[in-house]
């Protein structure tokens, strides 16, 4: 017992030291180009060109503004930190370096070494078992606008979506809600997690549509996916290739159907090869000032702005699909991972010709409740919430901006994380069909 306690203290000390180092680094070369109080517009966008990903820079050049604010520290939820100290020493990569072995709960690899030849895949597995949600979540009633990017206040809205539930349930790595740390169902089914998005409430022509997805621990087993179509009112199995190629499914537009980039980088981990591109101080929204987010008035409503952007220490990883296992539309994905919060504030994907294809941006808030006037979703510690999510096809200019909570929805608390809001029964075809209102 003494040895485990000393090991835990050592991990805690190292994590704290890394955090202090990162915060200190923000005040040197990172702020050489921008400083708190600066306001970034298309006219002075070059000031942030080297401090954001190409996709974010594309948005700023075309009207999205940024308010530069001081960096604030992000602490993990205490149960997640405790689980990391308890279990991380036993975690390792599989012999082929593709899978994780010995994981129970918390962060698999808390000590990241840039010189480690396996650093890239370890960063990705930290993303799989990240602290933002560990047990369950239910995002209730949010909405999205699709609009064409253009400078100016006039909205270019071409489509409006409203969704009833965006929910997930983890069977392993549980830290706050019983059963912990593993749901007994995992031993029978081998499922890592369950996901459901249903029912779509607007537009009317696809009302009732939805889909569910199951992810498995077996590296050779693909996801099980089912969708409910509004037109036929039938449930059908979805080929996993559709999820990686963003092909139209379930009656929704192709632009809105990109489950591998819901909540960041989300395809099956073992179906990609990873390369560490380095670490860098970059800008991101981690302490958003608005909830609901504000529709940007200077880019045709194709993003959220103005919002607070602060300097963060990022790991940059390239993911390339294993063509023998997945027929992904993208040739590669570049992931910008916050080294403290362990969520990707933005991701860029490239087409098969090597050109920038889609930009995914996430605005996050870190506090003890998702909205200031919450009455139920209140936590004993601060946690991070995604309050805005954006996907932009930079080749066509079409952008889909989601507001979490929604701007025109009845539910304003929106995020219910690790509260037992959903259980395994939510993620069945029967539950999805019963929730549909055609």
C-alpha positions in Angstrom: 0.0 0.0 0.0 2.9 2.4 0.8 4.3 1.9 -2.7 1.0 2.7 -4.4 0.6 5.8 -2.3 4.1 7.1 -3.2 3.4 6.4 -6.8 0.2 8.3 -6.7 1.9 11.3 -5.1 4.6 11.2 -7.7 2.1 11.3 -10.5 0.2 14.2 -8.9 3.5 16.1 -8.5 4.5 15.5 -12.1 1.1 16.6 -13.4 1.2 19.8 -11.4 4.7 20.6 -12.6 3.7 20.0 -16.2 0.7 22.3 -15.7 2.9 25.1 -14.3 5.4 24.7 -17.1 2.6 25.1 -19.7 1.1 28.1 -18.0 4.6 29.7 -17.8 5.2 29.1 -21.5 2.1 31.0 -22.4 3.7 34.3 -21.2 6.8 34.0 -23.4 6.7 33.1 -27.1 2.9 32.5 -27.2 2.0 36.1 -26.3 4.7 37.6 -28.5 2.1 38.0 -31.2 -1.1 38.7 -29.2 -1.8 39.7 -25.6 -4.9 39.8 -23.4 -7.1 42.7 -24.5 -6.4 42.3 -28.2 -9.4 42.0 -30.5 -8.8 40.0 -33.6 -10.7 40.7 -36.8 -10.1 40.0 -40.5 -8.1 43.2 -40.7 -5.5 42.0 -38.2 -6.0 38.2 -38.6 -2.3 37.7 -39.4 -1.5 38.2 -35.7 -3.0 34.8 -35.0 -2.0 32.9 -38.1 0.7 30.9 -36.3 -1.4 30.5 -33.2 -4.4 28.6 -34.6 -5.0 25.7 -37.0 -5.5 26.5 -40.7 -9.3 25.9 -40.4 -9.6 28.5 -37.6 -7.5 31.0 -39.5 -9.8 30.5 -42.5 -12.8 31.5 -40.3 -11.0 34.6 -38.9 -10.1 35.8 -42.4 -13.7 35.6 -43.4 -15.3 37.4 -40.4 -15.1 35.5 -37.2 -13.7 37.7 -34.4 -11.7 36.7 -31.4 -11.3 38.4 -28.0 -7.9 37.5 -26.4 -8.1 36.9 -22.7 -5.7 35.7 -20.0 -5.1 31.9 -19.7 -6.8 30.1 -16.9 -5.9 26.7 -15.5 -8.2 23.7 -16.0 -8.4 21.1 -13.3 -9.7 17.6 -13.9 -12.8 16.4 -12.0 -11.5 15.0 -8.7 -12.9 11.5 -9.3 -11.1 11.3 -12.6 -7.9 12.5 -11.1 -8.2 9.9 -8.3 -8.8 7.1 -10.8 -5.7 8.2 -12.8 -3.5 7.9 -9.8 -5.0 4.6 -8.9 -4.9 2.8 -12.2 -2.6 4.5 -14.8 0.6 2.6 -13.7 -0.8 -0.7 -15.0 -1.8 0.6 -18.5 0.3 -0.1 -21.6 -0.1 -0.4 -25.3 -0.6 -3.7 -26.9 2.2 -5.5 -28.7 1.2 -4.1 -32.1 1.0 -0.6 -30.5 -2.6 -0.1 -31.7 -4.7 -0.9 -28.7 -4.6 -0.2 -25.0 -4.1 -3.0 -22.3 -4.9 -2.8 -18.6 -7.1 0.2 -18.7 -9.6 0.5 -15.8 -10.5 4.2 -15.3 -8.9 7.7 -15.4 -6.3 8.8 -17.9 -4.4 5.9 -19.5 -1.1 7.8 -20.0 -0.8 10.8 -17.8 3.0 11.2 -18.4 3.5 12.3 -22.0 7.0 12.4 -23.3 7.4 14.0 -26.7 10.5 11.8 -27.4 8.5 8.6 -26.8 8.1 6.8 -30.2 4.6 5.9 -29.2 3.6 9.4 -28.0 1.0 10.0 -30.8 -1.1 6.9 -30.1 -0.9 7.5 -26.4 -2.3 11.0 -26.9 -5.2 9.5 -28.9 -6.0 6.9 -26.2 -6.0 9.8 -23.7 -8.6 11.4 -25.9 -10.7 8.2 -26.0 -10.8 8.1 -22.1 -10.9 11.9 -21.5 -12.1 13.7 -18.4 -14.9 15.7 -19.9 -17.3 12.8 -19.7 -16.6 9.4 -18.1 -19.9 7.7 -17.2 -22.8 9.1 -19.1 -24.1 12.3 -20.7 -27.3 13.6 -22.1 -27.3 16.8 -24.2 -31.0 17.7 -24.4 -32.6 19.9 -27.0 -29.9 21.8 -29.0 -30.1 23.4 -32.4 -27.8 24.0 -35.4 -27.8 26.4 -38.3 -26.3 25.7 -41.7 -25.1 28.8 -43.4 -22.7 29.9 -46.1 -19.7 31.8 -44.9 -19.7 35.4 -45.9 -18.6 38.7 -44.3 -21.2 40.9 -42.8 -24.2 40.7 -40.5 -26.7 39.2 -42.9 -27.3 35.5 -42.1 -26.7 33.0 -44.9 -28.9 30.4 -43.2 -29.9 27.6 -45.5 -31.0 24.9 -43.0 -32.1 24.6 -39.4 -31.8 21.5 -37.2 -33.1 20.8 -33.7 -32.3 17.6 -31.9 -33.9 16.0 -28.8 -31.0 14.0 -27.4 -27.3 13.6 -28.0 -26.4 11.1 -25.4 -23.7 8.6 -24.4 -23.0 5.8 -21.9 -19.6 4.4 -21.0 -19.2 0.8 -19.9 -15.6 1.2 -18.8 -13.7 4.0 -17.1 -16.6 5.0 -14.9 -15.7 7.3 -12.0 -18.9 9.0 -10.6 -22.0 6.9 -11.2 -22.5 3.3 -10.2 -21.7 0.7 -11.5 -18.0 1.7 -11.1 -15.4 1.4 -12.6 -16.9 -1.1 -15.1 -20.5 -1.9 -16.0 -20.9 -5.7 -15.7 -22.4 -5.7 -19.2 -18.9 -5.1 -20.6 -17.8 -8.6 -19.8 -20.7 -10.0 -21.8 -20.8 -7.7 -24.8 -17.3 -6.1 -24.9 -18.8 -2.7 -25.6 -16.7 0.3 -24.7 -19.5 2.9 -25.1 -22.9 3.5 -26.5 -24.1 6.6 -28.3 -27.4 7.9 -29.5 -28.6 11.0 -31.4 -32.4 11.1 -31.6 -35.0 12.2 -32.4 -34.3 15.0 -34.9 -37.1 17.5 -34.3 -36.4 19.9 -37.2 -36.5 20.3 -40.1 -40.0 18.7 -40.6 -39.0 16.5 -43.5 -36.6 14.5 -41.4 -38.5 14.7 -38.1 -38.1 11.5 -36.0 -34.8 10.6 -37.7 -32.0 9.3 -35.4 -29.2 6.8 -35.0 -27.4 4.8 -32.4 -23.8 3.5 -32.3 -21.9 0.9 -30.2 -18.1 0.9 -29.9 -16.3 -2.3 -29.0 -13.0 -3.0 -27.2 -12.1 -5.7 -29.7 -9.7 -3.9 -32.1 -10.9 -6.0 -35.0 -14.6 -5.5 -34.5 -16.2 -2.5 -36.2 -19.0 -0.4 -34.7 -22.6 -1.5 -34.8 -24.8 1.3 -36.1 -28.5 1.6 -36.7 -30.4 4.6 -38.2 -34.1 5.4 -38.3 -35.3 7.0 -41.5 -38.2 9.5 -41.4 -39.2 8.6 -45.0 -39.6 4.8 -44.6 -40.1 4.9 -40.8 -37.8 1.8 -40.8 -34.7 1.0 -38.8 -31.8 -0.3 -40.8 -28.2 -1.3 -40.1 -25.6 1.2 -41.3 -22.4 0.2 -42.9 -19.5 1.5 -40.8 -17.9 2.9 -44.0 -20.7 5.5 -44.2 -19.7 7.0 -40.8 -16.1 7.5 -42.0 -17.0 8.9 -45.4 -19.8 11.3 -44.3 -22.1 9.9 -46.9 -25.8 10.9 -46.5 -27.6 8.6 -44.1 -31.0 8.5 -42.4 -32.3 11.3 -44.6 -30.0 14.0 -43.3 -27.7 16.1 -45.4 -24.1 14.9 -45.8 -22.8 18.0 -44.1 -24.7 17.3 -40.9 -23.8 13.6 -41.0 -20.3 13.3 -39.7 -20.3 11.1 -36.6 -16.6 10.4 -36.7 -16.1 14.1 -35.8 -18.9 14.5 -33.2 -17.3 15.7 -30.0 -13.9 15.8 -31.6 -11.9 13.0 -33.2 -14.1 9.9 -32.7 -13.5 7.1 -35.2 -12.4 3.7 -34.0 -8.9 4.3 -32.8 -7.3 1.2 -34.2 -8.4 2.0 -37.8 -5.9 4.9 -38.0 -2.1 5.4 -38.0 -0.8 8.3 -35.9 2.1 10.7 -36.1 3.2 13.2 -33.5 3.7 16.6 -35.2 4.9 18.5 -32.1 3.6 20.6 -29.3 2.8 24.3 -29.4 1.2 27.2 -27.6 -2.0 28.0 -29.5 -5.3 29.9 -29.0 -8.6 28.2 -28.0 -11.9 28.9 -26.2 -11.8 27.0 -22.9 -13.6 29.5 -20.7 -16.4 30.7 -23.0 -18.3 33.8 -21.8 -21.6 33.0 -23.5 -24.1 30.3 -23.0 -26.1 30.0 -25.2 -23.4 31.0 -27.6 -23.8 34.2 -29.7 -24.4 33.9 -33.4 -21.6 35.7 -35.2 -22.8 38.9 -36.7 -19.7 39.4 -38.9 -19.5 36.2 -40.9 -23.1 35.6 -41.9 -23.9 33.5 -38.8 -21.3 30.9 -39.8 -19.7 30.7 -36.3 -19.9 32.0 -32.7 -18.3 35.4 -32.0 -17.0 37.4 -30.4 -15.8 34.9 -27.8 -12.9 34.6 -25.4 -9.8 32.9 -26.7 -6.9 32.1 -24.5 -3.4 30.6 -25.0 -3.3 26.9 -24.4 -0.5 24.3 -24.6 -1.4 21.8 -27.5 -0.2 18.5 -28.7 -0.6 18.2 -32.5 -1.2 14.7 -34.0 -1.8 13.6 -37.5 -4.2 10.7 -38.1 -4.2 8.8 -41.4 -6.8 6.0 -42.1 -5.7 2.4 -42.4 -7.1 1.9 -45.9 -7.1 -1.9 -45.4 -9.7 -1.4 -42.7 -11.6 1.9 -43.4 -12.5 3.7 -46.6 -12.4 7.2 -45.0 -13.2 10.2 -47.2 -10.4 12.3 -45.6 -6.8 11.6 -46.5 -5.6 12.8 -43.1 -6.9 14.6 -40.0 -4.8 17.0 -37.9 -5.9 17.0 -34.2 -5.0 19.9 -31.9 -5.2 18.5 -28.4 -5.3 20.6 -25.3 -2.6 19.1 -23.0 -4.4 20.1 -19.8 -8.1 19.6 -20.5 -7.6 16.7 -23.0 -10.2 17.8 -25.5 -9.5 19.0 -29.0 -10.6 22.7 -29.5 -10.2 22.2 -33.2 -9.5 19.7 -35.9 -8.7 20.0 -39.6 -9.3 17.3 -42.2 -7.8 17.1 -45.7 -9.2 15.6 -48.9 -7.4 12.9 -51.0 -5.7 15.6 -53.0 -4.1 17.0 -49.9 -6.2 20.1 -49.7 -7.8 21.5 -46.5 -11.4 20.1 -46.6 -13.2 20.6 -43.3 -12.6 22.6 -40.2 -14.1 21.5 -36.9 -14.1 24.0 -34.0 -15.4 23.6 -30.4 -16.1 26.3 -27.9 -15.9 25.1 -24.3 -16.8 26.6 -20.9 -15.3 25.4 -17.7 -17.5 26.0 -14.6 -19.7 24.1 -12.1 -22.8 24.4 -14.2 -23.5 24.5 -18.0 -25.6 27.7 -17.7 -25.6 30.4 -15.0 -29.3 29.8 -14.0 -29.1 26.0 -13.8 -31.3 24.3 -11.2 -30.5 20.6 -11.8 -27.2 20.4 -13.6 -25.0 21.7 -10.8 -21.8 20.0 -9.8 -19.6 20.0 -6.7 -16.5 21.0 -8.9 -15.8 22.6 -12.2 -16.1 20.6 -15.3 -15.9 21.4 -19.0 -18.9 21.7 -21.3 -19.0 22.2 -25.1 -21.2 25.2 -25.6 -20.7 25.6 -29.4 -19.6 23.2 -32.2 -18.9 24.1 -35.8 -18.1 22.2 -38.9 -17.1 24.1 -42.1 -16.5 22.8 -45.6 -13.8 25.3 -46.5 -14.1 24.3 -50.2 -17.8 25.3 -50.5 -18.1 27.7 -47.6 -21.0 25.8 -46.1 -20.9 25.8 -42.2 -23.0 24.1 -39.6 -22.9 25.8 -36.3 -24.5 24.1 -33.3 -25.5 25.9 -30.1 -25.4 23.9 -26.8 -27.8 24.9 -25.3 -29.9 25.8 -28.2 -31.1 29.2 -29.1 -34.7 28.2 -29.9 -35.2 25.2 -27.7 -37.3 24.7 -24.5 -34.4 23.0 -22.5 -31.8 25.5 -21.3 -29.7 23.5 -18.9 -28.8 21.3 -21.8 -25.8 19.3 -20.5 -26.4 16.5 -17.9 -23.0 14.9 -17.4 -22.3 11.9 -15.1 -25.7 12.2 -13.4 -27.2 8.9 -14.4 -29.4 10.8 -16.9 -29.4 7.8 -19.3 -28.7 4.1 -19.0 -28.1 1.3 -21.4 -31.8 1.0 -22.3 -31.6 4.4 -24.0 -29.3 3.0 -26.7 -31.6 0.4 -28.3 -33.4 0.5 -31.6 -36.7 0.0 -29.7 -36.1 3.1 -27.6 -35.2 5.2 -30.7 -38.3 4.1 -32.5 -40.6 4.9 -29.6 -39.1 8.4 -29.2 -39.7 9.3 -32.9 -42.6 11.6 -33.6 -43.3 11.4 -37.3 
